[in-house]
Amino acid sequence: MLNTSFVKGLVKISLTVKVLVALLVLCCVSSGVYAGAGSEGGDFLNIGIGARAIAMGGAFTGLSDDISAGYWNPGGLVQLKSTEFLTMYDTLFEGMSHIYLGLGKKLEKGSVIGAQVNYLTSGDIAGVDKNGNALGNFSTNSTAMTVTYSGYMSETVGYGISLKTVTENIAGLNGSGLGADLGLLYKGETMNLGLAVQNLGSGITYDGDTQASPFPVVVRAGLGYYLTRTEVNSFVVSADLSKISSDESLGMGLGMEYKTGVMAFRGGILKSGEAMVPCMGIGIGSGNITFDIGTGQYENLNSTYKISLIGKFGAPDSGNVARPVKSAGTPKVKSFGKAREPQAVDSATQTLEAQYEQAIAVENYEKAKELTKKIAQKQVLDEDMNKAIAAEDYEKAKEIKKKIKDLEN
């Protein structure tokens, strides 16, 4: 007979896939509607956020596990474990600067609220007429201010909704509009699936215009797959497909990230137009601060370096690294979604897990690694204990009990 939990798992995944497909169809239809509406406003909204994501070829829709999820996939923002902020800066070309600030806060029931400011400025540009005569300097400035709410549909599916105001000033010509982003994220044990649609909304209406210039609607679908994930090391690969309303071609990104200790090494490939552009970067984490630098070409802009800083503060609702598999008597709790009521566990398991949490809190990762091994040994001993009792071999059960007790020391 099929295991009941296994069947329920398949049903959940099936329902999740149906929701993702339905949203994808809706987004594609929306993208098609906007595609024929004329020139677009708010093109800066397509400039990627976060040095980490850019270094991975922009393949971040299926991961979206830090504060930059507010841009890539608001459905992933629910994965935040504490209050988190991001600041990013990069110079694109000819003095054009891009600045991003983001903040996300974990709420008591597990959902997350966030706010972001996305700002692009050209600096001073020398203006000339058709005859080459100087007309003086002018500048362009674009700003998007966004609020995001992210929650859970089930223990494994997160959703997010972002609302934003977009303003532009192009050589004194002002425009504004309202937009929205939607996102879903399915989080499995080793594989995530993500889907997002960006820049739905009114478009930008400029001074003197009666018809709005539509936003560049983007549909993204992506996955992330963890080849390994422990409290010290992790290796994840990711892939994204994207479609912009104004572009006939399909965008693609492939990425990878290997984390070991405080270092992270990233690489990827981004399909930009007809070109395949290599991307790369590194990250350095110390305590609750992570510094990232990445380089790559994005949305037909020059190759550029992006620098970003992520900070975390406040008490996390769970560890910042992968938790060890708990022993047989302990329920497995997902990293996001509705929390299950904890079941009773024996004192040895409680002691080991308390020691593990303390080691993580003080960043004693060597101690945490040792305790992870002990918790795994405890799980094996629990199974041996059950077998010994079932066989009425009480002498062996006493020996196993002593071994379990020794693990606490």
N, C-alpha and C positions, 0 to 999 in steps of 0.2 A: 504493500500500500504506500501511496505517496505521503510524505511527511506533511502534516497540516501547515506548519510554519512556512515550509517551502512553497506550498500552493498559494498561501496568502501573499507571500513575497512576490510571486509571479503576477498575481492579480494587481498588486500595487504598482508594479513596474508597467504592466499593460495599461492601466488607467493613466499613469503619468505620461506614457508615450502618446496616448490619444489626446491628452490635453496639449502636449507640445506640438503635435501635428496640427491640431485645430488652430492654435495660436499662429503657427507658421503660415497656414493658408490665409488667415485674416491679415497677417502682416504683409504677405506678398500682394494681396489684393490692394491694400492701402498703398504700398509702394508703387504699384502700377497706376493708381489713380493720380498720385502726385507727380509721376514721371512726366506727364504731358502738359504740365501746367505752366511752363515757361521757365525763365531764369530763376535760380534758387537764391535764397537769402540765408545767412547764417552758416556759410560753408565752414567756418572755424569749428563748428560743433563736431566735425569729423576728425579733428586732430586728437590722436590717442593720448590717454592720461596714464601717468605712472611709468617710471623708468623700468620697473620690473616687467610690466606687461609688454612694453615696446621691445625690450630685449628678447622676449619670447615670441617675436613676430606678430604681436597683437592677438595671439591665440589665447584669449583670457576669458571668453564667454562661459566656458564650462568649468572654470576654476573660480574666479571672482571671490577669492577668500580673504581679501583685505579691503581697506576703505575705498580703493579705486573701483570696487564693484559698483559704486554709485554711478560711474560712467559706463562701464562695460556691460553690466547685467545687474540691475537693482534687486533681482531675485536672490542674488548671492550675498547681499549685504547682511542678511540674517545670520551669516556665519561668524560675525564679529563676536568675540568673547568678552570684550570690555570696551570702554570708550577709546576711540582711535582717531588720529588725525593724519592728514597727508598734506604736504606742501611740495609743489613741483615748479621748476623753472627750466626753460630752454629757449635758446635763440635760434630761430628758424633760418632766416636769411635776410640780408640787407637791413639789419638792425631790428627786424621784427621779433618781438618778445612774447612769450606765452607763459602765463602764470596760472596756477591752479591751487585752490585751497579746499580741503574737504574735511568734514568732521562727522563721525558716526557715534551714536550712543546706544548701548544695549539697555533695553527696558526690562523691568522685573519679570514679565511673562515670556521673555525670550525674543520678542520682536525688536527691531532696530529703527531708529529715526536718524536721518542724516541731512546734512546741508552742504552745498558745494558752491564755489564761485569760480567761474572759468573766464579768464580775461586774456584777450589778444590785442596787442597794439603794434602799429607799424613804425612808430617813431616819426620823425619828420621826413617827408618825401619831397624832393624838388619837382615842382610842376612846370611843364613846358607846353606851349601850344603846338599846332601842327607845323609851324615854321621853325620850331626850335627855340622860340623866345621864352625867357624865364617868366613864370607866373607866380613865383613865390612858393613857399613850402605849404604842404597840407599833410594831414595825418588821418589814419583810420583807427577806430577803436571798437571792439566787440566784446560784449559781456553777457554771460548767462548765469543766472542765479537760480539754484535748484534746491528743492526739498524732496526727500525720499522717505517712504515708509516701506519696510520689508518685514514680512512675517512668514508663517508657515501654513501650508495647506494640509500637510500631514507630517509624520515623523521624518520623511525623507524628501519632501518637496517644499522649497521656499519660493515665495513670490515677492515682487517689488513693484512699486509705482512711484514714478518721479514726475513732479510738475515743475516747470521752469518758465521764467521770463527771460526773453532775449532782446537785447538792445544793440543797435549799431549806429555809429557815426562815421560817415564816409565823406571826408572833406566838407563837413558842415551839414551834410544831409542826414537827418535822423530817421531811424526806423525802429519799430518794436513789434513784438509778437509773443504769443503764449504757446508752449509746447509740452509734450509728455513723453515719457519712456516707460515701457513695460518689460518685465522680465520674469522668467521661471528658471529654477535650478533644481535638478534631481541629484541628490547626493547618495551614492552607494558606498559600499565598503572600500572599493578601490577605484571606482569609476564615477565621474560626474557628467551630467548632460545639462547643457544650458541653452536657452533661447531668449533673445531679446529683440525688441523693436525700438528704435530711437527716433526722436524728432517728429513724432506725430503732432499735429497742431495747426494753428492758424496761419503759419508762415509770418513773414515780416512785411509790414506795410510802411513804406517810406513817405516822407512829407510830400504831399502833392499827388500821391498815387491813390487810385481807387481800388486797384487790385493788388492783393498781397503777393509777394514773391515766396513760393513754398519753401519749407525747410527741406534739406536733403535727407529724406527718410532712409533709414538703414535697418535691414533685417540681418541679424546674426544668429548663427547656430554653432555650438561648439561642444567639445568634450575634453575632459582631463582624465588621465589614467595614471595611477600611482603604481610604479613598478616595485617600489619599496617605500616604507614609511615607518620610521621608528622615532624614539625620543631624541636621537642624535643625528640620524641621516634620513634623507628622503630624496627620491628621484621620481619626477613626474614628467610625462609628455602630454602635449595638448595640441588640438587642431581646431581651426575655425573656418567657417564659410560665411561670407557676407555679401549682401547685395545692396548697392546704393541706387536710389531712384533715378539719378541722373547718369548712371553708368551702365552700359549694356553688358559689360563683362562681369564675371563672378570673382569676388575677392577671396583670397585664401591665405591662411597663416598657419605655420607649424612651429611649435616651440618645445623647449625642454628646460628643466631646472633641476640642478643637483645641489642639495644643501648638506653641508657637513660642518658640525659645530656652529661657529658664528659666521661662516662664509657661505655664499650662494653663488653658483656659476650658471649662467643662462645663455641660451642661444636659440636662434630661430630663423625662419625664412618667411618673408612677406611677399605675396604677389601684388605688386603695385602697377596697375595698368597691364602692360605686356612684359614688364621686367620682374625678375625674381631677385629680391633684395635680401642680402644676409643681415641678420641682426644679432647683437650680442650685448652682454653686460654682466655686472657683478653686484652683489649685495653684501653688506657687512652689518651684522647685528650685535648690539651690546646692550644687555638689559632690555629695556622696553623701547629702545630706539633702533631703527634700521635705516641705513643709508644705502641708496641704490643709484647706480648710473647705468644707462643703456644707450645704445645708438642704433639707428635704423632710419630708413626712409618711410614716410607715412603719408598716404593720400596725395601722391605726386609732389610732395615738398622735398627740398634738398635733404641730404643725409644730415642728421642732427644728433647732438648729444642731449639727453634728458637727465636731469638730476632731480631726485625726489627724496624726501625724508618722511618716514612713517613713525609715529610715536603712539604708544599705548599707555593708558593710565587708568587707575581704578582697579578694583578687585575683579579678576576674570571669573566667569562662571564655570570654567574648566581650564585645564592646563593649556599652555600655548604650544605644546608639542603633542605628538600622537600618544595616546594613553595605551598602556599595556592591556592585553586581553585579560579580563577578570576571571576569577576562578569559577568553578562550576556552579557554586551557590549564589553567584552575584549576577544580576541582570545586566545586559549590555545596553548602555544608554547612548543614543545617537548624539553627535556633536551639535546638531541643531534639530528643532522640531519640538513637539510636545514632550515634556519630561515624563517618564514613567515613574510610578511610585516605587521606591526602592524596597527590595525584599530583605528579610533578615539574612545576615551573613555571619559566619563564625568570627570569633575574636581575632584569630590569627590573620585572616584576610583583612579585617578592619585595621589591624596594627600595621601590616605591610603597606596597605594603600595609604594610610595616614603618613607613614614615613616617606612614601614616594611623593605625595603631594608636598610635603615639607621640603624635600630635596629640590623639587622643581621651583618652589617659591623662592628659595635662596640661590637658585641657579647652580646647584651642585649636581651636574649632569652625570658625573662618574658614579656618584652614589645612586642616582636615579636609574642608571643602567644596571647596576648591581641588584637593585630592588626589583627591576623588571624581570630579571632572571629568577629571583626568588618567587615572585608571583607565578611565573610559569611553572616552577617546580612544585609550588603549592597546588596548582591545578592538577598536575599529574598525580601527586600524592592523594588528593581528594578522590580521584578515580580509583586508585589502588585501594583506598580505604573502603569505598563502596563495594568493590569486588570481594575484599576480605570478609566484610560483614555478611554479604550475600552467601558466601561459602562457609560462614560460621567459623572462620579461622581467626579467633579472637586474639591469639598470641601475636599474629602478624598485624592485626589491627592496632594492638598496643605499640608495636614497634613503629608503625607508620605515624601514630599519634605523637610519639616522641620526636620523630624527624620533623613533623610540622611545628612542634614547639621550638625546636632548635632554629628553625628559619626566622623566628622572631628576634633572636639574639644577634 
